[in-house]
């Protein structure tokens, strides 16, 4: 079983409580808009980090993290990109890529809107962890923890970090 801490849209701010919430995780995944490379370095000091760059990220992030990632975690194929939409309102290119690549999980950020929803048409779980930073219009800062056990995605927890400062 692999325990995942999922975060997005930190925009240069990292709540110290994240370290407590992610200490039992095996990996951290960041769905873009880190804000600066120091956020990635702090997260990497805790656990192995996978990430994609977001629309506000500069060359410090873009030189290290790709625009999109496809990988396998246990028996689950994952696709992560910062901007992608959600079921059924994906961007056209993203919907085509999901249909072609057939991931079991699609992760994106950008909207600052927390969503965990299954797309029965594409047979794919969509997750957007919301925003963990203070920049943006969201009211509550959020992250997600979940586990992948073989082909099962389970124990999904939404964690509220507090109101946007």
Secondary structure, DSSP 8 states (H G I E B T S, - for coil): -EEEEEE---TT---THHHHHHTT-SEEEE-S---SHHHHHHHHHHSEEEEB--TT--HHHHTTSBSEEEEEETTEEEEEESS-EETTEE-HHHHHHHHHH--SEEE--SS---EEEEETTTTEEEEE----SSSSS-SEEEEEEEEEETTEEEEEEEEEEEE--
